[in-house]
Amino acid sequence: MNKGELMKTIYTADELKNIDPSLPLGWDVNFRDDDQPNSYWYVMNYNDNCFGCLEDMRLIADYLNINIEEK
């Protein structure tokens, strides 16, 4: 599943209008123990504010009880 398909699985069509799959320059998404940052799971969500919020789609899917396979 590519990032766009994953986003469509997790967010509604209206929410997707304000979701940016690319991350701002300089943002390090290496929050996990592995050495390689993986931007596949992260999006900028501009639905709640104009500055955006970095979201881990795994956490949103878990909250919504959506089963996704980690790659």
MIDOSE-1310 file (N, C-alpha, C; in nm, 2 decimals, decimal comma, always signed):
residues 71
mnkg	+0,09/-0,12/+0,00/+0,00/+0,00/+0,00/+0,09/+0,12/+0,00; +0,07/+0,22/-0,09/+0,15/+0,34/-0,09/+0,09/+0,44/+0,01; +0,16/+0,55/+0,03/+0,12/+0,65/+0,13/-0,01/+0,71/+0,10; -0,04/+0,73/-0,03/-0,17/+0,79/-0,07/-0,29/+0,70/-0,03
elmk	-0,27/+0,57/-0,06/-0,37/+0,47/-0,03/-0,39/+0,46/+0,12; -0,28/+0,46/+0,19/-0,29/+0,46/+0,34/-0,37/+0,58/+0,39; -0,34/+0,70/+0,34/-0,41/+0,82/+0,38/-0,56/+0,81/+0,35; -0,60/+0,75/+0,24/-0,74/+0,74/+0,20/-0,81/+0,64/+0,30
tiyt	-0,73/+0,54/+0,35/-0,79/+0,45/+0,44/-0,82/+0,51/+0,58; -0,73/+0,60/+0,62/-0,74/+0,66/+0,75/-0,83/+0,78/+0,76; -0,82/+0,87/+0,66/-0,88/+1,00/+0,67/-1,00/+1,00/+0,58; -1,10/+1,09/+0,61/-1,22/+1,11/+0,53/-1,18/+1,20/+0,41
adel	-1,27/+1,20/+0,31/-1,24/+1,28/+0,19/-1,22/+1,43/+0,23; -1,30/+1,48/+0,32/-1,29/+1,62/+0,36/-1,16/+1,64/+0,44; -1,12/+1,55/+0,52/-1,00/+1,56/+0,60/-0,88/+1,56/+0,50; -0,89/+1,48/+0,40/-0,77/+1,47/+0,31/-0,74/+1,60/+0,24
knid	-0,84/+1,69/+0,22/-0,81/+1,82/+0,16/-0,71/+1,90/+0,24; -0,70/+1,87/+0,36/-0,60/+1,95/+0,45/-0,49/+1,86/+0,51; -0,46/+1,75/+0,44/-0,35/+1,66/+0,48/-0,24/+1,67/+0,38; -0,12/+1,70/+0,42/+0,00/+1,71/+0,33/+0,09/+1,59/+0,36
pslp	+0,11/+1,51/+0,26/+0,20/+1,39/+0,28/+0,35/+1,43/+0,29; +0,38/+1,54/+0,24/+0,53/+1,58/+0,25/+0,55/+1,66/+0,38; +0,67/+1,64/+0,43/+0,70/+1,71/+0,56/+0,78/+1,83/+0,54; +0,78/+1,93/+0,63/+0,86/+2,05/+0,62/+1,01/+2,01/+0,62
lgwd	+1,09/+2,09/+0,55/+1,23/+2,06/+0,55/+1,29/+2,07/+0,69; +1,38/+1,98/+0,72/+1,45/+1,98/+0,85/+1,38/+1,91/+0,96; +1,26/+1,86/+0,94/+1,19/+1,78/+1,04/+1,24/+1,64/+1,04; +1,29/+1,60/+1,16/+1,34/+1,47/+1,18/+1,23/+1,38/+1,23
vnfr	+1,19/+1,28/+1,16/+1,08/+1,19/+1,20/+1,13/+1,06/+1,26; +1,26/+1,06/+1,30/+1,32/+0,94/+1,35/+1,28/+0,92/+1,50; +1,16/+0,91/+1,53/+1,11/+0,90/+1,67/+1,12/+0,75/+1,72; +1,15/+0,66/+1,64/+1,15/+0,52/+1,67/+1,29/+0,48/+1,70
dddq	+1,31/+0,36/+1,74/+1,45/+0,31/+1,78/+1,53/+0,28/+1,66; +1,47/+0,26/+1,54/+1,56/+0,23/+1,42/+1,64/+0,35/+1,38; +1,74/+0,32/+1,30/+1,83/+0,43/+1,26/+1,78/+0,51/+1,15; +1,70/+0,46/+1,07/+1,65/+0,53/+0,94/+1,52/+0,60/+0,97
pnsy	+1,51/+0,73/+0,94/+1,38/+0,80/+0,95/+1,29/+0,74/+0,84; +1,16/+0,73/+0,87/+1,07/+0,67/+0,78/+0,95/+0,77/+0,76; +0,95/+0,86/+0,67/+0,85/+0,95/+0,65/+0,72/+0,89/+0,60; +0,72/+0,76/+0,56/+0,60/+0,70/+0,51/+0,48/+0,71/+0,61
wyvm	+0,51/+0,70/+0,73/+0,40/+0,70/+0,83/+0,35/+0,84/+0,88; +0,42/+0,94/+0,84/+0,40/+1,08/+0,89/+0,34/+1,17/+0,79; +0,24/+1,25/+0,83/+0,18/+1,35/+0,75/+0,16/+1,48/+0,83; +0,15/+1,59/+0,76/+0,11/+1,71/+0,83/-0,04/+1,73/+0,81
nynd	-0,11/+1,75/+0,93/-0,25/+1,76/+0,93/-0,28/+1,91/+0,96; -0,35/+1,98/+0,86/-0,38/+2,12/+0,87/-0,53/+2,14/+0,90; -0,60/+2,03/+0,94/-0,74/+2,04/+0,97/-0,78/+2,12/+1,09; -0,69/+2,12/+1,19/-0,73/+2,19/+1,32/-0,66/+2,32/+1,34
ncfg	-0,55/+2,35/+1,26/-0,49/+2,48/+1,27/-0,41/+2,51/+1,15; -0,38/+2,63/+1,12/-0,31/+2,67/+1,00/-0,16/+2,64/+1,00; -0,11/+2,61/+1,12/+0,04/+2,57/+1,13/+0,06/+2,43/+1,11; -0,04/+2,35/+1,12/-0,03/+2,20/+1,10/+0,02/+2,13/+1,22
cled	+0,00/+2,00/+1,21/+0,04/+1,91/+1,32/+0,10/+1,79/+1,26; +0,21/+1,75/+1,30/+0,28/+1,63/+1,25/+0,20/+1,51/+1,32; +0,15/+1,42/+1,23/+0,08/+1,30/+1,28/+0,14/+1,17/+1,23; +0,15/+1,08/+1,32/+0,19/+0,94/+1,29/+0,06/+0,86/+1,25
mrli	+0,04/+0,83/+1,12/-0,08/+0,76/+1,08/-0,11/+0,63/+1,15; +0,00/+0,57/+1,20/-0,02/+0,44/+1,28/-0,10/+0,47/+1,41; -0,08/+0,58/+1,47/-0,15/+0,62/+1,59/-0,30/+0,65/+1,56; -0,32/+0,72/+1,45/-0,45/+0,76/+1,41/-0,53/+0,64/+1,38
adyl	-0,47/+0,55/+1,30/-0,54/+0,42/+1,26/-0,57/+0,34/+1,39; -0,48/+0,33/+1,48/-0,50/+0,26/+1,60/-0,62/+0,32/+1,68; -0,63/+0,45/+1,69/-0,73/+0,52/+1,76/-0,87/+0,49/+1,69; -0,87/+0,48/+1,56/-0,99/+0,46/+1,48/-1,02/+0,31/+1,46
nini	-0,94/+0,22/+1,52/-0,95/+0,08/+1,51/-0,95/+0,03/+1,36; -0,85/+0,09/+1,29/-0,83/+0,05/+1,15/-0,70/-0,03/+1,15; -0,71/-0,15/+1,10/-0,59/-0,24/+1,10/-0,51/-0,21/+0,97; -0,39/-0,18/+0,99/-0,29/-0,16/+0,88/-0,17/-0,24/+0,91
eek	-0,11/-0,29/+0,80/+0,01/-0,37/+0,81/+0,13/-0,28/+0,80; +0,22/-0,29/+0,90/+0,34/-0,20/+0,89/+0,43/-0,27/+0,79; +0,50/-0,18/+0,71/+0,59/-0,23/+0,61/+0,73/-0,24/+0,66
